[in-house]
Amino acid sequence: MTPKTSKLLLEIIEHTAVVTINNPPANTWDAESLPALKSLILGLNKDRNIYSLILTGQGSKFFSAGADLNLFASGDKEVGRSMANVFGEAFETLSQFRGVSVAAINGFAMGGGLECALACDIRIAESQAKMALPEATVGLLPCAGGTQNLPWLVGEGWAKRMILCGERIDANKALTIGLVEEVVETGCALQSALELSKKVTQQSPSSVAACKTLVQAARNNPMQQSLPEERALFVDLFDTKDQTEGVNAFLEKRKPTWKNQ
């Protein structure tokens, strides 16, 4: 599988797809790379050998600086509408990736760059990383999930500080408020993400997909609605080969061989 643009690089390491944002100098997103990301993730969803996805940035300074503001300099409303749509579609597709997605934040994650990380399941930041949603400082707003995903992770107060006040935070503060799950030394985010992805391979990919659906449903559905769905998906797993393999591997004291089906 090859990305439809050179602005995204793909490497498959065992059961993990490593996608590198490759648009120097700041790894910005544009009308070429965003649809390509959506297409790539849809393709990875069909590959039953892929259990996890890591997103990182090329180079040592930027994860991603978000949108290229040159796109909006003309004030053309239709350009704004088009870009908002491709941003939203790309990152919503990312959030719905079948497996586990990890953002390896290796530098600045600003605007749409941070929204990309917010669309992932887990975020690992290097110690020098800086994060912000500064769109309001240039007369815009986060339009790719930022206003919704950020308060879910960090609470309304910190979301308002970052979005309404334009506050930029460092990696340690991000860890304190729950924006990232781990902080590592400079240059170590990708390796830490790969180590985490190895843990994913120990899980049944069928079970992971079902669990992820339920966890994300907790954002929108009352518990009384989701608890019956939890039980229903538990029973549905008995239709998978992974359920039989997992239980019998445990009883036979051996490692399971997952089929992702």
Buried (B, 14 or more C-beta within 10 A) or exposed (E): EEBBBEBBBBEEEEBBBBBBBBBEEBBBBBBBBBBBBBBBBEBBBEBBEBBBBBBBBBBEBBBBBBBBEEBBEEEEEEBBEEBBEBBBBBBEBBBBBBBBBBBBBBBBBBBBBBBBBBBBBBBBBBBBBBBBBBBEEEEBEBBBBBBEBBBBBBEEEBBBBBBEEBBBBBBEBBBBBEBBBBBBEEEBBBEBBBEBBEEBBEBBBBBBBBBBBBEBEEEEEEEEEBEEBBEEBEEEBEEBBBBBBBEEBEEEEEEBEBBBE
